[in-house]
Structures are given as C-alpha cells and as structure tokens.
Amino acid sequence: MTKILKNIALALLLGVSISAVAQDNQSGAKQDMKDAGSDTKSAAKSAASGTAKTTKKAAHATKKGTKKAVNKSAEKTGEASDKVQEKTQ
C-alpha cells in the first residue's frame, strides 16, 4: 500500500512540476511574440521614414529639373523669335 501511495505522490509531484514548466514556456513564447511584434513595428516605422525622405528628395529634384527645363525652353523660344524677327526685316 505504501508503494502505491509513493507512486501516486510521485506522479502528482511530477504533474505539478511539468505543468509549471509548461506554463513558463507558454509565457516565454508569449513574450517572444510580443517582442517580434514590437521589432516588426519598429522596422516598419524605420522603412516608412526612409521612404518619406527619399520621396521628398525626389519631388524636390523633379521640381528643380522642371523649372530648369521651362526656363531653358523659354530662353530658346526667345532666341528663335529674335532670329525670325531679324530675317523678316
């Protein structure tokens, strides 16, 4: 009878120990998921910031290039107009 009680006590002790370890692993996994989510959020913010900076630079360069093209076009139009005027006189 005492052998049966010892086995039951041992089984209960192991059962409690295993469930405690399992709970620790679950909370560890939960924390790992939270950390992964936080890291993903940080990476997304960083990527968005870089994209915004690049877009801003590209828009500025486009504006500058367009302005330069318009001015050059107007200059050439003026030169052509002067040539036509000289030929007609």
Protein Blocks (a to p, Z undefined) as FASTA:
>chain_A
ZZmmmmmmmmmmmmmmmmmmmmmmmmmmmmmmmmmmmmmmmmmmmmmmmmmmmmmmmmmm
mmmmmmmmmmmmmmmmmmmmmmmmmmmZZ
